[in-house]
Amino acid sequence: MVVKITSKRQVTFPARVLEALGVGPGDQLELSEGPDGFVLRPRRVDRSLLGTLHAKIPPAHPPFDIATFRKTPYDPALRD
């Protein structure tokens, strides 16, 4: 697969690549150099850093669905 670099040094990835990585607008990608070249991975939250918060979430609480959250319309009244 070949992607083009713009004059601003930006790259657009095909939608199927981003879907396979499980990323969307606002997410971060991590680029690391290895012996065989560069590796691109989605940057995930280190859950070990959330240890103190994890204990405060009730066990029966449903998991947070980021996809549903992203589809929820923005309410400008929340800014006031």
PDB file of N, CA, C and O in Angstrom:
ATOM      1  N   MET A   1       0.853  -1.165   0.000  1.00  0.00           N
ATOM      2  CA  MET A   1       0.000   0.000   0.000  1.00  0.00           C
ATOM      3  C   MET A   1       0.907   1.238   0.000  1.00  0.00           C
ATOM      4  O   MET A   1       1.914   1.286   0.707  1.00  0.00           O
ATOM      5  N   VAL A   2       0.540   2.202  -0.780  1.00  0.00           N
ATOM      6  CA  VAL A   2       1.306   3.439  -0.882  1.00  0.00           C
ATOM      7  C   VAL A   2       0.404   4.595  -0.475  1.00  0.00           C
ATOM      8  O   VAL A   2      -0.743   4.679  -0.914  1.00  0.00           O
ATOM      9  N   VAL A   3       0.925   5.487   0.367  1.00  0.00           N
ATOM     10  CA  VAL A   3       0.205   6.700   0.736  1.00  0.00           C
ATOM     11  C   VAL A   3       1.061   7.891   0.345  1.00  0.00           C
ATOM     12  O   VAL A   3       2.288   7.796   0.307  1.00  0.00           O
ATOM     13  N   LYS A   4       0.420   9.007   0.056  1.00  0.00           N
ATOM     14  CA  LYS A   4       1.116  10.201  -0.418  1.00  0.00           C
ATOM     15  C   LYS A   4       1.336  11.184   0.734  1.00  0.00           C
ATOM     16  O   LYS A   4       0.461  11.360   1.582  1.00  0.00           O
ATOM     17  N   ILE A   5       2.488  11.812   0.759  1.00  0.00           N
ATOM     18  CA  ILE A   5       2.806  12.837   1.746  1.00  0.00           C
ATOM     19  C   ILE A   5       2.541  14.193   1.093  1.00  0.00           C
ATOM     20  O   ILE A   5       3.030  14.471  -0.002  1.00  0.00           O
ATOM     21  N   THR A   6       1.754  15.041   1.782  1.00  0.00           N
ATOM     22  CA  THR A   6       1.416  16.348   1.235  1.00  0.00           C
ATOM     23  C   THR A   6       2.568  17.329   1.470  1.00  0.00           C
ATOM     24  O   THR A   6       3.561  16.993   2.114  1.00  0.00           O
ATOM     25  N   SER A   7       2.421  18.532   0.943  1.00  0.00           N
ATOM     26  CA  SER A   7       3.442  19.559   1.132  1.00  0.00           C
ATOM     27  C   SER A   7       3.577  19.964   2.600  1.00  0.00           C
ATOM     28  O   SER A   7       4.602  20.510   3.007  1.00  0.00           O
ATOM     29  N   LYS A   8       2.540  19.694   3.388  1.00  0.00           N
ATOM     30  CA  LYS A   8       2.579  19.987   4.826  1.00  0.00           C
ATOM     31  C   LYS A   8       3.050  18.771   5.630  1.00  0.00           C
ATOM     32  O   LYS A   8       2.950  18.749   6.857  1.00  0.00           O
ATOM     33  N   ARG A   9       3.558  17.770   4.929  1.00  0.00           N
ATOM     34  CA  ARG A   9       4.067  16.522   5.526  1.00  0.00           C
ATOM     35  C   ARG A   9       2.964  15.744   6.249  1.00  0.00           C
ATOM     36  O   ARG A   9       3.213  15.105   7.271  1.00  0.00           O
ATOM     37  N   GLN A  10       1.768  15.806   5.717  1.00  0.00           N
ATOM     38  CA  GLN A  10       0.644  15.070   6.272  1.00  0.00           C
ATOM     39  C   GLN A  10       0.358  13.852   5.401  1.00  0.00           C
ATOM     40  O   GLN A  10       0.627  13.847   4.200  1.00  0.00           O
ATOM     41  N   VAL A  11      -0.189  12.826   6.033  1.00  0.00           N
ATOM     42  CA  VAL A  11      -0.511  11.577   5.336  1.00  0.00           C
ATOM     43  C   VAL A  11      -1.967  11.236   5.605  1.00  0.00           C
ATOM     44  O   VAL A  11      -2.437  11.354   6.736  1.00  0.00           O
ATOM     45  N   THR A  12      -2.676  10.816   4.576  1.00  0.00           N
ATOM     46  CA  THR A  12      -4.041  10.333   4.736  1.00  0.00           C
ATOM     47  C   THR A  12      -4.028   8.820   4.569  1.00  0.00           C
ATOM     48  O   THR A  12      -3.588   8.294   3.547  1.00  0.00           O
ATOM     49  N   PHE A  13      -4.523   8.127   5.605  1.00  0.00           N
ATOM     50  CA  PHE A  13      -4.583   6.673   5.553  1.00  0.00           C
ATOM     51  C   PHE A  13      -5.938   6.239   5.011  1.00  0.00           C
ATOM     52  O   PHE A  13      -6.943   6.899   5.275  1.00  0.00           O
ATOM     53  N   PRO A  14      -5.986   5.158   4.269  1.00  0.00           N
ATOM     54  CA  PRO A  14      -7.271   4.634   3.801  1.00  0.00           C
ATOM     55  C   PRO A  14      -8.165   4.272   4.990  1.00  0.00           C
ATOM     56  O   PRO A  14      -7.681   3.839   6.036  1.00  0.00           O
ATOM     57  N   ALA A  15      -9.451   4.452   4.813  1.00  0.00           N
ATOM     58  CA  ALA A  15     -10.415   4.189   5.892  1.00  0.00           C
ATOM     59  C   ALA A  15     -10.282   2.767   6.426  1.00  0.00           C
ATOM     60  O   ALA A  15     -10.394   2.553   7.633  1.00  0.00           O
ATOM     61  N   ARG A  16     -10.049   1.807   5.567  1.00  0.00           N
ATOM     62  CA  ARG A  16      -9.975   0.418   6.035  1.00  0.00           C
ATOM     63  C   ARG A  16      -8.779   0.181   6.956  1.00  0.00           C
ATOM     64  O   ARG A  16      -8.832  -0.686   7.828  1.00  0.00           O
ATOM     65  N   VAL A  17      -7.703   0.945   6.768  1.00  0.00           N
ATOM     66  CA  VAL A  17      -6.538   0.833   7.651  1.00  0.00           C
ATOM     67  C   VAL A  17      -6.885   1.376   9.030  1.00  0.00           C
ATOM     68  O   VAL A  17      -6.569   0.756  10.045  1.00  0.00           O
ATOM     69  N   LEU A  18      -7.535   2.535   9.064  1.00  0.00           N
ATOM     70  CA  LEU A  18      -7.913   3.131  10.346  1.00  0.00           C
ATOM     71  C   LEU A  18      -8.947   2.279  11.071  1.00  0.00           C
ATOM     72  O   LEU A  18      -8.919   2.170  12.297  1.00  0.00           O
ATOM     73  N   GLU A  19      -9.856   1.679  10.316  1.00  0.00           N
ATOM     74  CA  GLU A  19     -10.841   0.781  10.932  1.00  0.00           C
ATOM     75  C   GLU A  19     -10.159  -0.446  11.516  1.00  0.00           C
ATOM     76  O   GLU A  19     -10.521  -0.898  12.602  1.00  0.00           O
ATOM     77  N   ALA A  20      -9.177  -0.988  10.808  1.00  0.00           N
ATOM     78  CA  ALA A  20      -8.447  -2.160  11.300  1.00  0.00           C
ATOM     79  C   ALA A  20      -7.668  -1.818  12.573  1.00  0.00           C
ATOM     80  O   ALA A  20      -7.529  -2.655  13.464  1.00  0.00           O
ATOM     81  N   LEU A  21      -7.161  -0.585  12.652  1.00  0.00           N
ATOM     82  CA  LEU A  21      -6.436  -0.146  13.846  1.00  0.00           C
ATOM     83  C   LEU A  21      -7.391   0.208  14.984  1.00  0.00           C
ATOM     84  O   LEU A  21      -6.981   0.291  16.142  1.00  0.00           O
ATOM     85  N   GLY A  22      -8.665   0.418  14.652  1.00  0.00           N
ATOM     86  CA  GLY A  22      -9.656   0.785  15.651  1.00  0.00           C
ATOM     87  C   GLY A  22      -9.514   2.221  16.118  1.00  0.00           C
ATOM     88  O   GLY A  22      -9.766   2.521  17.285  1.00  0.00           O
ATOM     89  N   VAL A  23      -9.116   3.109  15.222  1.00  0.00           N
ATOM     90  CA  VAL A  23      -8.936   4.523  15.588  1.00  0.00           C
ATOM     91  C   VAL A  23      -9.852   5.408  14.768  1.00  0.00           C
ATOM     92  O   VAL A  23     -10.338   5.020  13.706  1.00  0.00           O
ATOM     93  N   GLY A  24     -10.076   6.610  15.286  1.00  0.00           N
ATOM     94  CA  GLY A  24     -10.917   7.576  14.607  1.00  0.00           C
ATOM     95  C   GLY A  24     -10.418   8.980  14.885  1.00  0.00           C
ATOM     96  O   GLY A  24      -9.344   9.155  15.460  1.00  0.00           O
ATOM     97  N   PRO A  25     -11.188   9.984  14.483  1.00  0.00           N
ATOM     98  CA  PRO A  25     -10.778  11.368  14.699  1.00  0.00           C
ATOM     99  C   PRO A  25     -10.474  11.647  16.174  1.00  0.00           C
ATOM    100  O   PRO A  25     -11.253  11.290  17.058  1.00  0.00           O
ATOM    101  N   GLY A  26      -9.353  12.277  16.418  1.00  0.00           N
ATOM    102  CA  GLY A  26      -8.951  12.619  17.777  1.00  0.00           C
ATOM    103  C   GLY A  26      -8.096  11.577  18.461  1.00  0.00           C
ATOM    104  O   GLY A  26      -7.446  11.882  19.461  1.00  0.00           O
ATOM    105  N   ASP A  27      -8.077  10.357  17.955  1.00  0.00           N
ATOM    106  CA  ASP A  27      -7.230   9.313  18.534  1.00  0.00           C
ATOM    107  C   ASP A  27      -5.774   9.575  18.160  1.00  0.00           C
ATOM    108  O   ASP A  27      -5.478  10.333  17.237  1.00  0.00           O
ATOM    109  N   GLN A  28      -4.886   8.936  18.890  1.00  0.00           N
ATOM    110  CA  GLN A  28      -3.461   9.092  18.624  1.00  0.00           C
ATOM    111  C   GLN A  28      -2.866   7.788  18.133  1.00  0.00           C
ATOM    112  O   GLN A  28      -3.281   6.702  18.536  1.00  0.00           O
ATOM    113  N   LEU A  29      -1.881   7.919  17.251  1.00  0.00           N
ATOM    114  CA  LEU A  29      -1.119   6.773  16.765  1.00  0.00           C
ATOM    115  C   LEU A  29       0.307   6.907  17.276  1.00  0.00           C
ATOM    116  O   LEU A  29       0.843   8.011  17.364  1.00  0.00           O
ATOM    117  N   GLU A  30       0.910   5.791  17.607  1.00  0.00           N
ATOM    118  CA  GLU A  30       2.287   5.774  18.083  1.00  0.00           C
ATOM    119  C   GLU A  30       3.174   5.190  16.995  1.00  0.00           C
ATOM    120  O   GLU A  30       2.911   4.099  16.489  1.00  0.00           O
ATOM    121  N   LEU A  31       4.207   5.905  16.642  1.00  0.00           N
ATOM    122  CA  LEU A  31       5.159   5.468  15.624  1.00  0.00           C
ATOM    123  C   LEU A  31       6.454   5.132  16.334  1.00  0.00           C
ATOM    124  O   LEU A  31       7.062   6.005  16.954  1.00  0.00           O
ATOM    125  N   SER A  32       6.890   3.879  16.256  1.00  0.00           N
ATOM    126  CA  SER A  32       8.131   3.482  16.914  1.00  0.00           C
ATOM    127  C   SER A  32       9.060   2.826  15.899  1.00  0.00           C
ATOM    128  O   SER A  32       8.625   2.166  14.955  1.00  0.00           O
ATOM    129  N   GLU A  33      10.340   3.030  16.126  1.00  0.00           N
ATOM    130  CA  GLU A  33      11.350   2.491  15.214  1.00  0.00           C
ATOM    131  C   GLU A  33      11.858   1.171  15.751  1.00  0.00           C
ATOM    132  O   GLU A  33      12.210   1.052  16.924  1.00  0.00           O
ATOM    133  N   GLY A  34      11.891   0.183  14.877  1.00  0.00           N
ATOM    134  CA  GLY A  34      12.389  -1.130  15.243  1.00  0.00           C
ATOM    135  C   GLY A  34      13.469  -1.570  14.270  1.00  0.00           C
ATOM    136  O   GLY A  34      13.820  -0.820  13.359  1.00  0.00           O
ATOM    137  N   PRO A  35      13.989  -2.749  14.445  1.00  0.00           N
ATOM    138  CA  PRO A  35      15.070  -3.227  13.578  1.00  0.00           C
ATOM    139  C   PRO A  35      14.648  -3.403  12.114  1.00  0.00           C
ATOM    140  O   PRO A  35      15.483  -3.335  11.212  1.00  0.00           O
ATOM    141  N   ASP A  36      13.356  -3.629  11.886  1.00  0.00           N
ATOM    142  CA  ASP A  36      12.868  -3.843  10.522  1.00  0.00           C
ATOM    143  C   ASP A  36      12.197  -2.608   9.930  1.00  0.00           C
ATOM    144  O   ASP A  36      11.604  -2.686   8.854  1.00  0.00           O
ATOM    145  N   GLY A  37      12.281  -1.470  10.619  1.00  0.00           N
ATOM    146  CA  GLY A  37      11.655  -0.248  10.131  1.00  0.00           C
ATOM    147  C   GLY A  37      10.751   0.347  11.193  1.00  0.00           C
ATOM    148  O   GLY A  37      10.936   0.107  12.386  1.00  0.00           O
ATOM    149  N   PHE A  38       9.780   1.120  10.754  1.00  0.00           N
ATOM    150  CA  PHE A  38       8.866   1.774  11.677  1.00  0.00           C
ATOM    151  C   PHE A  38       7.582   0.972  11.824  1.00  0.00           C
ATOM    152  O   PHE A  38       7.122   0.320  10.887  1.00  0.00           O
ATOM    153  N   VAL A  39       7.014   1.036  13.030  1.00  0.00           N
ATOM    154  CA  VAL A  39       5.775   0.334  13.339  1.00  0.00           C
ATOM    155  C   VAL A  39       4.767   1.366  13.813  1.00  0.00           C
ATOM    156  O   VAL A  39       5.080   2.211  14.651  1.00  0.00           O
ATOM    157  N   LEU A  40       3.556   1.294  13.276  1.00  0.00           N
ATOM    158  CA  LEU A  40       2.476   2.216  13.621  1.00  0.00           C
ATOM    159  C   LEU A  40       1.442   1.455  14.438  1.00  0.00           C
ATOM    160  O   LEU A  40       0.919   0.431  14.000  1.00  0.00           O
ATOM    161  N   ARG A  41       1.150   1.973  15.646  1.00  0.00           N
ATOM    162  CA  ARG A  41       0.181   1.325  16.532  1.00  0.00           C
ATOM    163  C   ARG A  41      -0.766   2.372  17.104  1.00  0.00           C
ATOM    164  O   ARG A  41      -0.382   3.530  17.268  1.00  0.00           O
ATOM    165  N   PRO A  42      -2.005   1.977  17.411  1.00  0.00           N
ATOM    166  CA  PRO A  42      -2.884   2.913  18.113  1.00  0.00           C
ATOM    167  C   PRO A  42      -2.339   3.124  19.519  1.00  0.00           C
ATOM    168  O   PRO A  42      -1.867   2.184  20.159  1.00  0.00           O
ATOM    169  N   ARG A  43      -2.408   4.349  19.990  1.00  0.00           N
ATOM    170  CA  ARG A  43      -1.950   4.644  21.347  1.00  0.00           C
ATOM    171  C   ARG A  43      -3.122   4.423  22.283  1.00  0.00           C
ATOM    172  O   ARG A  43      -4.165   5.064  22.152  1.00  0.00           O
ATOM    173  N   ARG A  44      -2.949   3.524  23.215  1.00  0.00           N
ATOM    174  CA  ARG A  44      -4.008   3.152  24.154  1.00  0.00           C
ATOM    175  C   ARG A  44      -3.723   3.728  25.540  1.00  0.00           C
ATOM    176  O   ARG A  44      -2.588   4.083  25.859  1.00  0.00           O
ATOM    177  N   VAL A  45      -4.749   3.810  26.337  1.00  0.00           N
ATOM    178  CA  VAL A  45      -4.609   4.263  27.711  1.00  0.00           C
ATOM    179  C   VAL A  45      -3.945   3.154  28.518  1.00  0.00           C
ATOM    180  O   VAL A  45      -4.342   1.992  28.431  1.00  0.00           O
ATOM    181  N   ASP A  46      -2.926   3.518  29.307  1.00  0.00           N
ATOM    182  CA  ASP A  46      -2.273   2.555  30.194  1.00  0.00           C
ATOM    183  C   ASP A  46      -3.165   2.362  31.413  1.00  0.00           C
ATOM    184  O   ASP A  46      -3.176   3.192  32.321  1.00  0.00           O
ATOM    185  N   ARG A  47      -3.908   1.270  31.429  1.00  0.00           N
ATOM    186  CA  ARG A  47      -4.893   1.049  32.486  1.00  0.00           C
ATOM    187  C   ARG A  47      -4.256   0.897  33.862  1.00  0.00           C
ATOM    188  O   ARG A  47      -4.932   1.083  34.874  1.00  0.00           O
ATOM    189  N   SER A  48      -2.978   0.564  33.921  1.00  0.00           N
ATOM    190  CA  SER A  48      -2.321   0.448  35.228  1.00  0.00           C
ATOM    191  C   SER A  48      -2.232   1.811  35.917  1.00  0.00           C
ATOM    192  O   SER A  48      -2.136   1.883  37.142  1.00  0.00           O
ATOM    193  N   LEU A  49      -2.264   2.895  35.126  1.00  0.00           N
ATOM    194  CA  LEU A  49      -2.218   4.233  35.698  1.00  0.00           C
ATOM    195  C   LEU A  49      -3.570   4.664  36.248  1.00  0.00           C
ATOM    196  O   LEU A  49      -3.663   5.687  36.926  1.00  0.00           O
ATOM    197  N   LEU A  50      -4.607   3.904  35.969  1.00  0.00           N
ATOM    198  CA  LEU A  50      -5.954   4.236  36.418  1.00  0.00           C
ATOM    199  C   LEU A  50      -6.363   3.435  37.647  1.00  0.00           C
ATOM    200  O   LEU A  50      -7.538   3.415  38.014  1.00  0.00           O
ATOM    201  N   GLY A  51      -5.418   2.789  38.270  1.00  0.00           N
ATOM    202  CA  GLY A  51      -5.707   1.904  39.398  1.00  0.00           C
ATOM    203  C   GLY A  51      -6.566   2.529  40.471  1.00  0.00           C
ATOM    204  O   GLY A  51      -7.512   1.896  40.941  1.00  0.00           O
ATOM    205  N   THR A  52      -6.266   3.767  40.880  1.00  0.00           N
ATOM    206  CA  THR A  52      -7.032   4.383  41.953  1.00  0.00           C
ATOM    207  C   THR A  52      -8.451   4.723  41.500  1.00  0.00           C
ATOM    208  O   THR A  52      -9.380   4.704  42.307  1.00  0.00           O
ATOM    209  N   LEU A  53      -8.621   5.027  40.240  1.00  0.00           N
ATOM    210  CA  LEU A  53      -9.959   5.333  39.728  1.00  0.00           C
ATOM    211  C   LEU A  53     -10.778   4.070  39.507  1.00  0.00           C
ATOM    212  O   LEU A  53     -11.992   4.060  39.714  1.00  0.00           O
ATOM    213  N   HIS A  54     -10.113   3.019  39.090  1.00  0.00           N
ATOM    214  CA  HIS A  54     -10.798   1.757  38.789  1.00  0.00           C
ATOM    215  C   HIS A  54     -11.566   1.248  40.004  1.00  0.00           C
ATOM    216  O   HIS A  54     -12.657   0.697  39.859  1.00  0.00           O
ATOM    217  N   ALA A  55     -11.017   1.424  41.183  1.00  0.00           N
ATOM    218  CA  ALA A  55     -11.659   0.938  42.402  1.00  0.00           C
ATOM    219  C   ALA A  55     -12.942   1.708  42.709  1.00  0.00           C
ATOM    220  O   ALA A  55     -13.789   1.208  43.449  1.00  0.00           O
ATOM    221  N   LYS A  56     -13.103   2.906  42.162  1.00  0.00           N
ATOM    222  CA  LYS A  56     -14.283   3.727  42.437  1.00  0.00           C
ATOM    223  C   LYS A  56     -15.448   3.435  41.497  1.00  0.00           C
ATOM    224  O   LYS A  56     -16.546   3.950  41.705  1.00  0.00           O
ATOM    225  N   ILE A  57     -15.231   2.621  40.473  1.00  0.00           N
ATOM    226  CA  ILE A  57     -16.299   2.275  39.527  1.00  0.00           C
ATOM    227  C   ILE A  57     -17.029   1.043  40.052  1.00  0.00           C
ATOM    228  O   ILE A  57     -16.404   0.004  40.271  1.00  0.00           O
ATOM    229  N   PRO A  58     -18.350   1.143  40.259  1.00  0.00           N
ATOM    230  CA  PRO A  58     -19.093  -0.010  40.766  1.00  0.00           C
ATOM    231  C   PRO A  58     -18.990  -1.200  39.801  1.00  0.00           C
ATOM    232  O   PRO A  58     -18.991  -1.002  38.586  1.00  0.00           O
ATOM    233  N   PRO A  59     -18.901  -2.418  40.318  1.00  0.00           N
ATOM    234  CA  PRO A  59     -18.764  -3.600  39.457  1.00  0.00           C
ATOM    235  C   PRO A  59     -19.901  -3.766  38.454  1.00  0.00           C
ATOM    236  O   PRO A  59     -19.685  -4.294  37.363  1.00  0.00           O
ATOM    237  N   ALA A  60     -21.112  -3.323  38.805  1.00  0.00           N
ATOM    238  CA  ALA A  60     -22.258  -3.490  37.913  1.00  0.00           C
ATOM    239  C   ALA A  60     -22.330  -2.403  36.841  1.00  0.00           C
ATOM    240  O   ALA A  60     -23.191  -2.466  35.963  1.00  0.00           O
ATOM    241  N   HIS A  61     -21.450  -1.418  36.894  1.00  0.00           N
ATOM    242  CA  HIS A  61     -21.478  -0.313  35.926  1.00  0.00           C
ATOM    243  C   HIS A  61     -21.084  -0.838  34.542  1.00  0.00           C
ATOM    244  O   HIS A  61     -20.063  -1.512  34.410  1.00  0.00           O
ATOM    245  N   PRO A  62     -21.886  -0.535  33.504  1.00  0.00           N
ATOM    246  CA  PRO A  62     -21.556  -1.033  32.165  1.00  0.00           C
ATOM    247  C   PRO A  62     -20.272  -0.375  31.640  1.00  0.00           C
ATOM    248  O   PRO A  62     -19.955   0.748  32.031  1.00  0.00           O
ATOM    249  N   PRO A  63     -19.538  -1.055  30.766  1.00  0.00           N
ATOM    250  CA  PRO A  63     -18.320  -0.475  30.209  1.00  0.00           C
ATOM    251  C   PRO A  63     -18.641   0.745  29.350  1.00  0.00           C
ATOM    252  O   PRO A  63     -19.706   0.826  28.738  1.00  0.00           O
ATOM    253  N   PHE A  64     -17.715   1.682  29.315  1.00  0.00           N
ATOM    254  CA  PHE A  64     -17.876   2.896  28.526  1.00  0.00           C
ATOM    255  C   PHE A  64     -17.703   2.578  27.051  1.00  0.00           C
ATOM    256  O   PHE A  64     -16.712   1.964  26.658  1.00  0.00           O
ATOM    257  N   ASP A  65     -18.666   2.995  26.231  1.00  0.00           N
ATOM    258  CA  ASP A  65     -18.612   2.737  24.790  1.00  0.00           C
ATOM    259  C   ASP A  65     -18.228   4.028  24.072  1.00  0.00           C
ATOM    260  O   ASP A  65     -19.068   4.909  23.888  1.00  0.00           O
ATOM    261  N   ILE A  66     -16.975   4.142  23.671  1.00  0.00           N
ATOM    262  CA  ILE A  66     -16.471   5.358  23.038  1.00  0.00           C
ATOM    263  C   ILE A  66     -17.170   5.624  21.702  1.00  0.00           C
ATOM    264  O   ILE A  66     -17.390   6.781  21.343  1.00  0.00           O
ATOM    265  N   ALA A  67     -17.512   4.588  20.977  1.00  0.00           N
ATOM    266  CA  ALA A  67     -18.173   4.772  19.680  1.00  0.00           C
ATOM    267  C   ALA A  67     -19.535   5.434  19.856  1.00  0.00           C
ATOM    268  O   ALA A  67     -19.885   6.333  19.091  1.00  0.00           O
ATOM    269  N   THR A  68     -20.303   5.006  20.845  1.00  0.00           N
ATOM    270  CA  THR A  68     -21.595   5.619  21.126  1.00  0.00           C
ATOM    271  C   THR A  68     -21.411   7.060  21.592  1.00  0.00           C
ATOM    272  O   THR A  68     -22.164   7.950  21.197  1.00  0.00           O
ATOM    273  N   PHE A  69     -20.407   7.278  22.430  1.00  0.00           N
ATOM    274  CA  PHE A  69     -20.118   8.626  22.923  1.00  0.00           C
ATOM    275  C   PHE A  69     -19.802   9.576  21.767  1.00  0.00           C
ATOM    276  O   PHE A  69     -20.270  10.714  21.752  1.00  0.00           O
ATOM    277  N   ARG A  70     -19.017   9.115  20.812  1.00  0.00           N
ATOM    278  CA  ARG A  70     -18.650   9.952  19.666  1.00  0.00           C
ATOM    279  C   ARG A  70     -19.858  10.293  18.791  1.00  0.00           C
ATOM    280  O   ARG A  70     -19.884  11.349  18.159  1.00  0.00           O
ATOM    281  N   LYS A  71     -20.843   9.420  18.752  1.00  0.00           N
ATOM    282  CA  LYS A  71     -22.020   9.651  17.915  1.00  0.00           C
ATOM    283  C   LYS A  71     -23.052  10.549  18.594  1.00  0.00           C
ATOM    284  O   LYS A  71     -23.973  11.043  17.943  1.00  0.00           O
ATOM    285  N   THR A  72     -22.898  10.762  19.911  1.00  0.00           N
ATOM    286  CA  THR A  72     -23.841  11.598  20.646  1.00  0.00           C
ATOM    287  C   THR A  72     -23.690  13.043  20.216  1.00  0.00           C
ATOM    288  O   THR A  72     -22.579  13.571  20.207  1.00  0.00           O
ATOM    289  N   PRO A  73     -24.798  13.696  19.856  1.00  0.00           N
ATOM    290  CA  PRO A  73     -24.700  15.091  19.421  1.00  0.00           C
ATOM    291  C   PRO A  73     -24.151  16.002  20.516  1.00  0.00           C
ATOM    292  O   PRO A  73     -24.428  15.802  21.699  1.00  0.00           O
ATOM    293  N   TYR A  74     -23.391  16.977  20.121  1.00  0.00           N
ATOM    294  CA  TYR A  74     -22.808  17.950  21.041  1.00  0.00           C
ATOM    295  C   TYR A  74     -23.861  18.958  21.468  1.00  0.00           C
ATOM    296  O   TYR A  74     -24.589  19.487  20.628  1.00  0.00           O
ATOM    297  N   ASP A  75     -23.948  19.229  22.755  1.00  0.00           N
ATOM    298  CA  ASP A  75     -24.910  20.195  23.279  1.00  0.00           C
ATOM    299  C   ASP A  75     -24.164  21.484  23.647  1.00  0.00           C
ATOM    300  O   ASP A  75     -23.464  21.505  24.660  1.00  0.00           O
ATOM    301  N   PRO A  76     -24.292  22.566  22.852  1.00  0.00           N
ATOM    302  CA  PRO A  76     -23.580  23.814  23.155  1.00  0.00           C
ATOM    303  C   PRO A  76     -23.933  24.401  24.518  1.00  0.00           C
ATOM    304  O   PRO A  76     -23.140  25.165  25.068  1.00  0.00           O
ATOM    305  N   ALA A  77     -25.094  24.072  25.082  1.00  0.00           N
ATOM    306  CA  ALA A  77     -25.490  24.601  26.385  1.00  0.00           C
ATOM    307  C   ALA A  77     -24.558  24.116  27.504  1.00  0.00           C
ATOM    308  O   ALA A  77     -24.499  24.728  28.570  1.00  0.00           O
ATOM    309  N   LEU A  78     -23.844  23.037  27.264  1.00  0.00           N
ATOM    310  CA  LEU A  78     -22.923  22.513  28.283  1.00  0.00           C
ATOM    311  C   LEU A  78     -21.699  23.406  28.441  1.00  0.00           C
ATOM    312  O   LEU A  78     -20.978  23.284  29.432  1.00  0.00           O
ATOM    313  N   ARG A  79     -21.450  24.289  27.501  1.00  0.00           N
ATOM    314  CA  ARG A  79     -20.294  25.184  27.549  1.00  0.00           C
ATOM    315  C   ARG A  79     -20.485  26.343  28.515  1.00  0.00           C
ATOM    316  O   ARG A  79     -19.504  26.934  28.968  1.00  0.00           O
ATOM    317  N   ASP A  80     -21.734  26.680  28.840  1.00  0.00           N
ATOM    318  CA  ASP A  80     -22.015  27.864  29.684  1.00  0.00           C
ATOM    319  C   ASP A  80     -21.716  27.620  31.130  1.00  0.00           C
ATOM    320  O   ASP A  80     -21.899  28.512  31.958  1.00  0.00           O
TER     321      ASP A  80
END
